[in-house]
Amino acid sequence: MVKPFPLKRGSFRFWIFAFVLVAALGVSRSASSIVLTVNDTSVPLSIDGHLKDWPECRMINLDQPSQVVEGKFFWKGKDDFSGRLFVTYDSEYLYLAAIVTRNGSPKNSNDKLTLWNGDCLEVFLSTDPDSAAHQRLTKSDYHIGLSPGNDCRDPQIWCFNKNQAVPGARIHARNSKNGYILEAAIPLEFFSGLTIGPNRTCGFNVALDEGGAVSGNRLVQLDFSEKPNSWQNPSVWSWVQWIGTTQVSIPVKNETDENSILVADGTKGNIFGGLKTVTGLVTDNKGHPLSGARISTWPATTVVFTDDQGVFKVDPIKVYRQTVVYAEKDGYTTSLGTLDQKSMAATVSLSAMPVSLWSTSHDISPIFYGQNLSFDPINPWIPVDDKTNAAVKSLRLNVIRLNTEKLIGLSLEQQEQALDQFVAYAQSVGASPMIEIPIQPGDSSLASEWVNYCNVQKGEGVHYWCVGNEPDLYAQKPPDDALDNYNVYDYINDFRLDYNAMKQVDPTLVVLGPDLAFPAQEGEKDWLTPL
């Protein structure tokens, strides 16, 4: 059960010290601003709308007439609309919980950019220690809206001034007897340049919005700073002073690298399932246990190895609805097992490499002495004469890769016919067929359909597959392109979806990453590491 962080005897002397500290930093705050001491939590919190696991922590009251900066006519007192906000943190997350008193259930249309125009908790944080000098928002300032949704359905988090979602954030809302309860965890890594440690400080403010029962539009706003323009003026915010033992230092990210944390843990779009112990078994394709196999998960958590019996155990980790378990071992293709959500166990079968992916001469793998083949979507297959076939055979190609970008738009039947023709042609000239899966943002159905058709229905045993081509080109799209907001990091996560879908159909296949168009940049160079 959460409790307010206690003010001890001698707090008057503390506030004098806090004032001296602020003055020593060479900045000035408004007269109404104060220093909020916030302690850390020793255990990760479950974001489920129940606050029994919360430690004793800082409480911020939003219930005073002086805090009503909008809708004074509609506000009837703290029993009509008010809130108690609780704040704590650990090495990964900033945790927030609000117990809100209001008449009826919360209302919000959940339009991302206007979450503030309805029931919403607005959180302001600055990672710049000199933020008190800012009269307007800078790149080090964050204005985040936490909506309980309409009637506590589909709660949302959105960063207004960055115009983006908060990768890896978790939120839950539920109706209560006198209003609603909102609970959220925001990854610290989202705050570029944030430093947390004993007695470190940063700018902080909160506001609570009430949506109208009929229109849903905002009627009342309570603001801790008591300033109606706080949303655009960091100089009126308060201070947060971190007093726990936890120390975190988030490096300043380049604007082009802001999404790199999506690659780091893969939590984008995943539903959190709690802290669970994961167990399992790794075998070869004949059922023999494999020792020393490296086990990891996606979303990423930790790494362990199997014992002599091929068994592994991962101590309590964050589990998501889409969590899968990867296993890898030298001489075998990396594969995955779907995590059973009830038993928290997975079995992974690894197949021996059908061909070495590296050269014994340390030069270039023989698998890459191949050619690329494209289809004309109007005339998908042009017969090749015997003389041409003989010439191709003489090249002794290891692999021929099918560029399938032009197959998109054809019917599934036409796609399957083209795949059949390609596999037959590659085998006729003595090469192994490799099929490229075109990236379809957020949709892995094509990947599973093609693998199922070739390797399950037809039994063609296509060992080699690849996903997409030159993902970093997506970051170079012109502003008027339909995929302007689809960058290399989105591509990486969609690659992961396709990889998982293909491996779940046929764990024995080999999936290769596409070529990069440019030398790997920071963030991009890690994009295939877990594979």
Residue pairs with C-beta under 8 A, 6 or more apart in sequence:
1 51
1 52
1 54
2 51
2 54
2 55
2 56
2 57
2 59
2 86
2 97
3 56
3 57
3 59
4 56
4 57
4 58
4 59
5 37
5 38
5 39
5 56
5 57
5 58
5 59
6 56
15 34
15 35
18 34
18 35
18 239
18 241
21 35
21 201
22 28
22 29
22 35
22 132
22 239
25 129
25 130
25 201
26 130
27 129
27 130
27 131
27 132
27 133
28 132
28 133
28 235
29 132
29 235
29 236
29 237
29 238
29 239
30 225
30 227
30 235
30 236
32 225
32 226
32 227
32 236
33 225
33 236
33 237
33 238
33 239
34 238
34 239
35 201
35 238
35 239
35 240
35 241
36 58
36 60
36 87
36 204
36 238
36 239
36 240
36 241
37 58
37 241
37 243
38 57
38 58
38 87
38 88
38 89
38 240
38 241
38 242
38 243
38 244
39 55
39 56
39 57
39 58
39 88
39 243
39 244
40 88
40 89
40 90
40 242
40 244
40 245
40 246
41 54
41 55
41 57
41 88
41 89
41 90
41 95
41 244
42 55
42 90
43 53
43 90
44 90
44 92
44 93
44 275
44 318
45 53
45 54
45 88
45 93
45 95
45 183
45 185
46 53
46 274
46 275
47 170
47 171
47 172
47 183
47 184
47 185
47 272
48 172
48 183
49 172
49 173
49 174
49 181
49 182
49 183
50 181
50 183
51 86
51 97
51 99
51 181
51 183
54 86
54 88
54 95
54 97
55 88
57 86
57 87
57 88
58 86
58 87
58 88
59 84
59 85
59 86
60 84
60 85
60 86
60 87
60 206
60 224
61 82
61 83
61 84
61 85
62 82
62 83
62 84
62 85
62 206
62 207
62 208
62 222
62 223
62 224
63 78
63 82
63 83
63 84
63 222
64 78
64 222
65 72
65 75
66 226
67 222
67 223
67 224
67 226
68 75
68 220
68 221
68 222
69 207
69 221
69 222
69 223
69 226
69 227
69 228
69 230
70 218
70 220
70 221
70 228
71 210
71 218
71 219
71 220
71 221
74 210
74 219
74 220
75 81
75 220
78 101
79 101
80 101
80 102
80 103
81 100
81 101
81 102
81 103
81 210
81 220
81 222
82 100
82 101
82 208
82 222
83 98
83 99
83 100
83 101
83 121
83 208
83 222
84 98
84 99
85 96
85 97
85 98
85 121
85 206
85 208
86 95
86 96
86 97
86 98
86 99
87 94
87 95
87 96
87 240
88 95
89 95
89 188
89 196
89 242
89 244
89 246
90 246
91 188
91 246
91 248
92 187
92 188
92 189
93 185
93 186
93 187
93 188
94 125
94 185
94 186
94 188
94 191
95 183
95 184
95 185
95 186
96 121
96 123
96 146
96 182
96 183
96 184
96 185
96 186
97 181
97 182
97 183
97 184
98 121
98 146
98 181
98 182
98 183
98 208
99 176
99 179
99 181
100 106
100 119
100 148
100 179
100 180
100 181
100 182
100 208
101 178
101 179
102 119
102 178
102 179
102 180
102 210
103 213
104 213
105 151
105 152
105 175
105 180
106 118
106 119
106 148
106 149
106 150
106 151
106 152
106 173
106 179
106 180
106 211
107 118
107 119
107 150
107 151
107 211
107 212
107 213
107 216
108 115
108 117
108 118
108 119
108 120
108 147
108 148
108 149
108 150
108 156
108 211
108 216
109 117
109 118
109 150
109 216
110 118
110 147
110 149
110 150
110 154
110 156
111 117
112 156
112 158
112 165
113 158
113 160
113 163
115 145
115 146
115 147
115 156
115 158
115 160
116 122
116 145
116 160
116 209
116 218
116 231
117 209
117 211
117 216
117 217
117 218
118 147
118 209
118 211
118 216
118 217
118 218
119 147
119 148
119 180
119 209
119 210
119 211
120 145
120 146
120 147
120 148
120 208
120 209
120 211
120 218
121 145
121 146
121 182
121 206
121 207
121 208
121 209
122 143
122 144
122 145
122 146
122 206
122 207
122 208
122 209
122 231
123 142
123 143
123 144
123 145
123 146
123 186
123 205
123 206
124 141
124 142
124 143
124 144
124 203
124 204
124 205
124 206
124 207
124 230
124 231
124 234
124 237
125 141
125 142
125 144
125 191
125 194
125 202
125 203
125 204
125 240
126 134
126 140
126 141
126 142
126 202
126 203
126 204
126 234
126 237
127 140
127 141
127 142
127 191
127 192
127 193
127 194
127 195
127 202
127 250
128 134
128 138
128 140
128 141
128 193
128 202
128 203
129 201
129 202
131 138
131 140
131 141
131 202
131 203
131 234
131 235
131 237
132 203
132 234
132 235
132 237
133 235
134 141
134 233
134 234
134 235
135 233
135 234
135 235
136 232
136 233
136 234
137 143
137 161
137 232
137 234
138 234
139 192
139 255
140 192
140 193
141 161
141 203
141 234
142 159
142 161
142 162
142 190
142 191
143 159
143 160
143 161
143 231
144 157
144 158
144 159
144 160
144 166
144 186
145 156
145 157
145 158
145 159
145 160
146 155
146 156
146 157
146 171
146 182
146 184
147 155
147 156
147 157
147 158
148 155
148 173
148 180
148 182
149 155
149 156
149 173
150 216
151 175
152 173
152 174
152 175
152 180
155 171
155 172
155 173
155 182
156 171
157 165
157 166
157 169
157 171
157 184
157 186
158 164
158 165
158 166
159 165
159 166
159 190
162 258
164 258
166 186
166 187
166 190
167 187
167 190
167 259
167 261
167 262
167 267
167 268
168 187
168 189
168 190
168 261
168 265
168 267
168 268
169 184
169 185
169 186
169 187
169 190
170 184
170 185
170 272
171 182
171 183
171 184
171 185
172 182
172 183
172 184
173 180
173 181
173 182
173 183
174 180
174 181
187 261
188 194
188 196
188 248
188 250
189 250
189 261
189 264
190 261
191 250
192 250
192 251
192 252
192 253
192 258
193 250
193 251
193 252
194 202
194 248
194 249
194 250
195 202
195 248
195 249
195 250
196 242
196 246
196 247
196 248
196 249
197 242
197 246
197 247
197 248
197 249
198 242
198 243
198 244
198 245
198 247
199 241
199 242
199 243
200 241
200 242
201 239
201 240
201 241
201 242
202 239
202 240
203 234
203 237
203 238
203 239
203 240
204 237
204 238
204 239
204 240
205 223
205 224
205 225
205 230
205 236
205 237
205 238
206 223
206 224
207 221
207 222
207 223
207 224
207 230
207 231
208 221
208 222
209 218
209 220
209 221
210 218
210 219
210 220
210 221
211 217
211 218
211 219
212 218
212 219
221 228
223 230
224 238
225 236
225 237
225 238
227 233
227 236
229 236
230 236
230 237
253 260
254 522
256 475
256 521
257 521
257 522
257 523
259 487
259 489
259 490
259 523
260 489
260 522
260 523
262 268
262 489
262 490
262 492
262 493
263 489
263 492
263 493
263 523
263 526
263 527
264 300
264 526
265 299
265 300
265 301
266 298
266 299
266 300
266 493
266 496
267 299
267 320
268 493
269 322
270 299
270 320
270 321
270 322
270 323
271 320
271 321
271 322
272 318
272 319
272 320
273 319
273 320
273 321
273 323
273 341
274 318
274 319
275 316
275 317
275 318
275 319
276 316
276 317
276 319
276 344
277 313
277 314
277 315
277 316
277 317
277 344
278 297
278 313
278 314
278 317
278 319
278 325
278 339
278 344
278 345
278 346
279 311
279 312
279 313
279 314
279 344
279 345
280 295
280 311
280 312
280 325
280 337
280 345
280 346
280 347
280 348
281 289
281 306
281 310
281 311
281 312
281 347
281 348
282 289
282 290
282 293
282 295
282 306
282 310
282 312
282 327
282 329
282 347
282 348
282 349
282 350
283 289
283 290
283 310
283 347
283 348
283 349
283 350
284 290
284 332
284 349
284 350
284 351
284 352
285 349
285 350
285 351
285 352
285 508
287 349
288 310
289 306
289 308
289 309
289 310
289 311
290 306
290 310
290 327
290 329
290 332
290 350
291 306
291 307
291 308
291 309
291 310
292 305
292 306
292 329
293 305
293 306
293 310
293 312
293 327
293 328
293 329
293 332
293 348
293 350
294 303
294 305
294 327
294 328
294 329
295 303
295 304
295 305
295 306
295 312
295 314
295 325
295 326
295 327
296 302
296 303
296 325
296 326
296 328
296 530
297 314
297 317
297 323
297 324
297 325
297 326
297 339
298 323
298 324
298 326
298 496
298 500
298 530
299 318
299 320
299 322
299 323
300 530
301 314
301 317
301 318
302 314
302 315
302 317
304 312
304 313
304 314
305 312
306 312
306 327
319 339
319 344
321 341
323 339
324 336
324 337
324 338
324 339
324 346
324 500
325 336
325 337
325 338
325 339
325 346
325 348
326 334
326 335
326 336
326 348
326 530
326 531
327 334
327 335
327 336
327 337
327 348
327 350
328 334
328 335
328 350
329 350
331 352
331 353
332 350
332 351
332 352
332 353
333 350
333 351
333 352
333 353
333 354
333 507
333 508
333 509
333 510
334 350
334 531
335 348
335 349
335 350
335 351
335 503
335 507
335 508
336 348
336 500
336 503
336 504
336 507
337 346
337 347
337 348
337 349
338 346
338 504
339 345
339 346
340 346
348 507
349 507
350 507
351 507
351 508
353 510
354 463
354 510
355 366
355 367
355 398
355 432
355 463
356 365
356 366
356 367
357 365
357 367
357 510
358 365
359 365
359 366
366 398
367 398
367 399
367 464
368 398
368 399
369 396
369 397
369 398
369 399
370 397
370 398
370 399
370 400
370 401
370 431
370 434
371 392
371 395
371 397
371 400
371 401
371 431
372 400
372 401
372 402
372 403
373 400
373 401
373 402
373 403
373 422
373 425
373 426
374 402
374 403
374 405
374 406
375 381
375 402
375 403
375 404
375 406
375 407
375 418
375 422
376 382
376 406
377 406
377 407
377 409
377 410
380 410
380 414
380 417
380 418
380 421
381 418
381 421
384 392
384 425
389 428
389 429
392 429
393 429
393 430
396 430
397 429
397 430
397 431
398 431
398 432
399 431
399 432
399 433
399 434
399 464
400 422
400 425
400 426
400 429
400 431
400 432
400 433
400 434
401 434
401 435
401 436
401 464
401 466
402 419
402 422
402 433
402 434
402 435
402 436
403 436
403 469
404 415
404 418
404 435
404 436
404 437
404 438
405 436
405 438
405 469
407 414
407 415
407 418
407 438
408 438
408 440
410 418
412 449
415 450
416 453
419 435
419 450
419 453
419 454
420 458
420 460
422 433
422 435
423 433
423 454
423 460
423 462
426 432
426 433
427 433
432 463
432 464
433 460
433 462
433 464
434 462
434 464
434 465
434 466
434 512
435 450
435 454
435 462
435 464
435 465
435 466
436 465
436 466
436 467
436 468
436 469
436 514
437 446
437 447
437 450
437 465
437 466
437 467
437 468
437 498
437 502
438 446
438 468
439 467
439 468
439 471
439 491
439 494
439 495
439 498
440 446
440 494
441 483
441 486
441 490
441 494
442 494
442 497
443 497
444 494
444 497
444 498
444 500
444 501
445 501
446 498
447 467
447 497
447 498
447 499
447 501
447 502
448 501
448 502
448 504
448 505
451 462
451 465
451 501
451 502
451 505
451 506
451 509
452 505
454 460
454 462
455 461
455 462
455 505
455 506
455 509
456 505
456 506
462 509
463 508
463 509
463 510
464 509
464 510
464 512
465 502
465 509
465 510
465 511
465 512
466 511
466 512
466 513
466 514
467 495
467 498
467 499
467 511
467 513
467 514
468 491
468 495
468 498
468 514
469 514
469 515
470 514
470 515
470 516
470 517
471 488
471 491
471 492
471 495
471 514
471 516
471 527
472 488
472 516
472 517
472 518
472 521
472 524
473 517
474 483
474 486
474 487
474 488
474 490
474 491
475 487
475 488
476 517
477 483
477 484
477 486
478 484
488 523
488 524
488 527
489 523
492 524
492 527
495 513
495 527
499 511
499 531
502 509
502 511
503 509
503 511
511 531
513 527
513 528
513 531
516 524
